[in-house]
């Protein structure tokens, strides 16, 4: 049976190290390191996504895009894409699962994303304009 947003809220909100808020038909989940992820549940899949950096922060998008295509598989259970948010493109890390996934699988995917975001940023930070590097 596919997950509802209320079911997903109950599952993720039970994790002590996460702060979870409903935002319409998605969940905003923050871990204890301040990394945020957004979870969307559809009829057939669940997407969990975290912003990495705006495309405008990249020195040369063609070079970075080629690097992403060659390296994103080095980081387990997550990949990198580009999403448009409020008219601006952002590089995002995300994972996709079946809407029939079990609780443990969902929690593992979210935890993996939280672990992978800093790895992706470190992997690609040399391609960011210096004012955008933390």
N, C-alpha and C positions, 0 to 999 in steps of 0.2 A: 504494500500500500504506500503510495507516495506521501512524502512529508508535507505537512502544512507549516505555515510560518509560525503558528502558535506552538506546534510540536518542537520545531527547531529552536524557538526561543527558550522553551522549558529545558531542552537538552543543553544548550550552550550556556544558559544562565546558571545552570547547576555547577559549572566549572568555577572554582574559587578564584583562579588567577585571571579570569576574564570579566570584563564589564560589557554587558550586552544591552543594546537599546533597539527597540523596533522603530523603523523609519519607513512607514507605509508598508509595502510588500517586501521589504528586505530587512536584514538585521545588520546593525553596526556592532562589531565586536572588537574590543581593544584588549590587548594583553598587558601584563604587568611591566612591559618595557615600552609601552606607549605606541606599539604598532597597531594600526587599525586594519580591519578586514571587513568586507561587505559580503553578505551571503544572500543570494537570490535563489528561490525555489520555483522551478517551473514544473510543468506536467511530467517531463521525462528526465530532466537533469537538475542538479544543484550546482551553482557556480559560487565559489568563494574567491574574492579578488581583493588585492591590496595595491594601492598606488605606490609606484617607485619614485618617479620624477616626471615633471612636465617635458614634453618633447621640445619646448622652447629652451630648455636648459642644456640641450645636447649640442656639442660643437659641430659635428657632422653626422646627420641622421643616417646617411647611406653607409658609412663605416660602422656605426653602432648597430644598425639593423643586420648587417652581414655578420658581425660578431655575435649578436643574439641568436641568429639562426644556427651558428656553428657551436654555441656553448650552452644554450638553455637546457639541454638534456643532461648536463653535468649536475644539475641540482634536482634531487628526487621529488617526485609528485607534484611539481609546479612547473609552469611554463611562463613565458613572457609574451605579452601582446600589447596592442595600443588601443585604448578606449577614449572616446570623446566624452568629456564631462564639461558641461556649461560652455560649450563652444571651443574648448581647448583640448588638444590631444595629450594624453598621459601614457607613459609606459606603465604597465601593470603586471604584477605577478598573479597568476590564478591557477586554480585547480577546478576540475569539473568531475562530477560524480553522477551516477544514476540516482534518480529520485527514489529508487528502491534500496539504496545503500543502508547498511546496518549502522547503529549508533557508533560503534567503535571505529568504523571506516570514516564516518563524518568527522569525528573528533580528531582522528589521525590526520586527515586532510587539512583541517584548520590549523592544527599544531605544526604540521610540516610547513604550511605557508608562513606562519609566524617565524619559524626558524630560517626559512629560505629568503625572506625579504632582505635581511642584512647581507646575505651572501650575494644576492643579485646586485645590490647597490655597490658592494665592494668590487665585484667583478667588472662593473661597467663605469665606476666613478671617474676613471681617467678620461672618459669621453664626455664629461660634463664641464660646462663653463665653471671656472674656479669660484665664482660667487655663489654657485649652487651646491658646492661640496661642503658637507658638514664638518 
